[in-house]
Amino acid sequence: MSTSSIIHTSDLCMRYGSNLALKNVNLAIAAGEIFGLLGHNGAGKTTTVSIITTLLAPSSGRAEVCGLDTLRDSRNVRRRIGYLPENVELYDSLTLKENLLYFARLSGVAEPQKRIAGVLDFLDFTTHENEKLGTFSKGMRQRAGIAQAILHRPRVLFLDEPTSGLDPQGVITLRQNIKSLNEELGMTIFMNTHSLAEVTKTCTSIGILRNGELLYHDSLKQTMAAFPDQASLEDVYLRIDADGR
């Protein structure tokens, strides 16, 4: 596999019974990218993310993160990645700080109190550290989830439908957080999303899945240049999806 890519898949396949959910998916994502994986429901986006984050074993093919095989070296892969699921699972009866302290200790974070303070300050979230998660809005839970996901300073952060259910202000705040993590902390971001508007405003590269097949993969800049007759990314997406190119 390529040593220049921080995320790399080779002929990745996933079969559920007689259903082939992923068909020879080949991805190469460079360090420092904000990558958006697009596709309709059932296209295979969540399956792809689950394999790359070591939550699923592929039926065939390989995936690597930071040069590490996700099957043979899953423990070390997990040390290098953070993951924010669509629905953040934290403890509602605990405060934000108590939740983060619990997960920091599970992850073996050195000086957890200091790390938590730094993460909350970075996310501009310190005023809520003593509030219970059960009182948080969807947007606040997403920010709490990001805080938990980056406590161990991962090199790659995976976001599964991060804007789902957020109000407009929550979307703006999340967008700002993603860009700060990428630009200030140098994290590579892999975002699985339906939101073409957010991809346009946030991502540097995209991939398009349809029925388990990767139809397209390129930088956002090159994508828009390759389709000069299309007015928006939505138009480009519909064109690629229709043509199957």
C-alpha positions in Angstrom: 0.0 0.0 0.0 1.0 3.6 -0.4 3.1 5.1 2.3 2.1 8.6 1.4 -1.5 8.2 2.4 -2.6 8.4 6.0 -5.8 6.3 5.1 -5.6 3.7 2.4 -7.9 0.9 1.4 -7.2 -1.8 -1.2 -10.0 -3.7 -2.9 -12.1 -3.5 0.2 -15.2 -5.7 0.1 -17.9 -6.4 2.7 -20.5 -9.1 2.3 -23.6 -9.5 4.5 -25.0 -12.9 3.5 -25.7 -12.7 -0.2 -25.5 -8.9 -0.2 -22.2 -7.3 -1.3 -22.2 -4.0 0.6 -18.8 -2.9 -0.5 -17.2 -3.8 -3.9 -13.5 -3.3 -4.3 -13.3 0.1 -2.7 -9.9 1.8 -3.1 -9.2 5.0 -1.2 -6.1 7.0 -0.7 -6.4 10.0 1.6 -3.4 12.2 2.3 -2.5 13.6 5.7 -4.1 16.9 6.4 -7.2 16.4 4.2 -10.8 17.0 5.2 -12.4 14.2 3.3 -16.1 13.9 2.7 -17.6 10.5 1.8 -20.9 11.0 0.1 -23.7 8.6 -0.9 -27.4 7.8 -0.5 -28.7 5.7 2.4 -27.4 2.2 2.0 -24.5 3.2 -0.3 -21.9 1.7 2.1 -20.6 4.8 3.9 -21.1 3.6 7.5 -19.7 0.1 6.5 -16.6 1.8 5.1 -16.0 3.9 8.2 -16.6 0.9 10.5 -14.0 -1.2 8.7 -11.4 1.6 8.7 -12.0 2.3 12.4 -11.5 -1.4 13.2 -15.2 -1.9 14.2 -15.7 -4.4 11.4 -13.5 -6.9 9.7 -13.8 -6.8 5.9 -14.8 -9.9 3.9 -11.7 -9.3 1.7 -9.3 -6.5 0.9 -7.3 -4.4 3.3 -7.4 -1.1 5.1 -4.5 0.9 6.7 -4.4 4.0 8.9 -1.1 5.7 9.6 0.6 2.8 7.8 -1.0 0.2 10.2 -3.2 -2.7 9.1 -6.6 -2.3 10.7 -6.9 -6.1 11.2 -3.4 -7.1 12.3 -2.7 -4.0 14.3 -6.1 -2.8 15.4 -5.0 -1.7 18.9 -2.4 0.7 17.6 -4.8 1.9 14.9 -7.3 2.8 17.7 -4.6 4.8 19.5 -4.2 7.0 16.5 -7.8 7.7 15.6 -10.8 9.4 17.2 -14.4 8.6 16.3 -17.6 10.6 16.6 -20.7 8.5 15.9 -24.0 10.1 14.6 -25.6 9.6 18.1 -23.1 10.4 20.8 -23.1 7.8 23.6 -22.0 9.4 26.9 -23.3 9.2 30.5 -26.3 11.5 31.0 -26.0 11.4 34.8 -22.4 12.6 34.8 -21.2 16.1 34.1 -19.2 16.9 31.0 -15.9 16.9 33.0 -16.8 13.6 34.7 -17.5 12.0 31.4 -14.2 13.2 29.9 -12.2 12.2 33.0 -13.7 8.7 32.8 -12.7 8.3 29.1 -9.4 9.9 29.5 -8.4 7.4 32.2 -9.7 4.5 30.0 -7.5 5.8 27.2 -4.5 6.1 29.4 -4.2 9.9 28.9 -1.3 11.3 30.9 -2.3 14.2 33.2 -6.0 13.9 32.4 -7.2 16.9 34.2 -4.7 19.1 32.3 -5.7 17.5 29.0 -9.4 18.0 29.6 -8.9 21.6 30.5 -6.9 22.1 27.3 -9.5 20.4 25.1 -12.4 22.3 26.6 -10.6 25.6 26.2 -9.8 24.7 22.5 -13.4 24.0 21.8 -14.6 27.0 23.8 -16.7 24.8 26.0 -15.3 25.3 29.5 -18.5 27.1 30.8 -20.4 23.8 30.5 -17.9 21.4 32.2 -19.9 21.0 35.4 -23.3 20.5 33.7 -24.8 17.0 33.3 -24.9 15.6 29.8 -28.6 14.8 30.3 -29.3 18.6 30.0 -27.3 19.1 26.8 -28.9 19.9 23.4 -28.0 17.8 20.3 -25.3 20.4 19.3 -23.8 20.4 22.8 -23.7 16.6 22.8 -21.8 16.7 19.5 -19.2 19.1 21.0 -18.9 16.8 24.0 -18.4 13.9 21.7 -15.7 15.7 19.8 -14.0 16.6 23.1 -14.0 12.9 24.1 -12.8 11.8 20.6 -9.7 14.1 20.7 -8.6 13.6 24.3 -5.9 11.2 23.3 -4.7 13.6 20.5 -5.5 11.3 17.5 -3.9 11.9 14.1 -7.2 11.1 12.3 -10.8 12.0 13.3 -13.8 10.1 11.9 -17.2 11.8 11.9 -20.3 9.9 11.1 -23.1 12.2 9.9 -21.9 15.0 12.2 -24.5 17.6 11.3 -27.5 15.2 11.6 -30.2 16.8 13.7 -28.3 20.0 14.4 -29.9 23.5 14.2 -28.2 26.1 12.0 -26.1 27.5 14.9 -25.0 24.0 15.9 -23.9 23.3 12.3 -21.9 26.5 12.2 -20.2 25.7 15.5 -19.4 22.2 14.4 -17.9 23.5 11.1 -15.7 25.9 13.0 -14.5 23.1 15.3 -13.7 20.8 12.4 -11.7 23.5 10.6 -9.8 24.4 13.8 -8.9 20.7 14.5 -7.6 20.4 10.9 -5.8 23.8 10.6 -4.5 24.3 14.2 -4.0 20.7 15.4 -3.2 19.2 12.0 -5.8 16.4 12.2 -6.9 14.6 9.1 -10.7 14.5 9.1 -12.8 11.7 7.5 -16.4 12.9 7.3 -19.3 10.5 6.3 -22.2 12.8 5.4 -25.4 13.5 3.5 -24.9 17.3 3.7 -23.5 18.5 0.4 -23.6 22.1 1.6 -21.3 21.2 4.5 -18.9 19.4 2.2 -18.7 22.4 0.0 -17.9 24.7 3.0 -15.6 22.3 4.9 -14.0 19.5 2.8 -10.9 19.6 0.7 -11.6 16.2 -1.1 -14.6 14.0 -1.7 -15.5 10.4 -2.5 -18.9 9.2 -3.9 -20.2 5.8 -3.1 -23.2 4.1 -4.9 -24.4 0.6 -4.0 -21.0 -0.2 -2.4 -18.9 1.0 -5.3 -16.6 4.1 -5.2 -17.7 6.1 -8.3 -15.4 9.1 -7.7 -12.6 10.3 -5.6 -10.7 13.7 -6.1 -10.1 17.0 -4.5 -13.0 19.4 -4.2 -11.1 22.0 -6.3 -10.4 19.5 -9.1 -14.0 18.2 -9.0 -15.5 21.6 -9.6 -13.0 22.3 -12.3 -13.8 19.0 -14.0 -17.5 19.9 -14.3 -17.6 23.6 -15.4 -21.1 23.2 -16.7 -22.4 22.3 -13.2 -23.3 25.2 -10.9 -22.9 23.4 -7.5 -21.5 20.3 -5.8 -25.1 19.1 -5.7 -25.3 19.2 -9.5 -21.9 17.5 -9.8 -23.0 14.8 -7.3 -26.2 14.1 -9.2 -24.3 14.0 -12.5 -21.7 11.5 -11.3 -24.4 9.4 -9.5 -26.5 9.3 -12.7 -23.6 8.6 -15.0 -21.9 6.1 -12.7 -18.5 7.5 -13.7 
